[in-house]
Amino acid sequence: MDTTAWIIIGTILVLLTVAVAGVLLVRVLRARKLLAEAGVPLHNKALVWAAVLYTVSPVDLLPDPVYLDDIGFLLLALRSLHAAARAAGVGGRPGSPAGTGRDLVP
């Protein structure tokens, strides 16, 4: 392959990872909105903002063209929020029973 093909492949991979990070960021913010007043512990709420700040921060564990660390941190925040929602009995979808773990998916 020539250099142009590698540049195109690299660009596509970077755009895909940016898209995944963006989707996860939106999901974290939506989940935080649901849990804002549900009696969720402060450390879970702070984890949301830490994940958002880390995602937009120029300081990363891996260089910015590689968003794997950002995605991992957002997934950790999302998992923590889902666990807090189950503990608080918060549901997000109509018709789904609270506490199933599937009721916060936006």
Secondary structure as GFF3:
##gff-version 3
##sequence-region A 1 106
A	DSSP	alpha_helix	3	35	.	.	.	ID=ss1
A	DSSP	alpha_helix	42	56	.	.	.	ID=ss2
A	DSSP	alpha_helix	68	88	.	.	.	ID=ss3
###
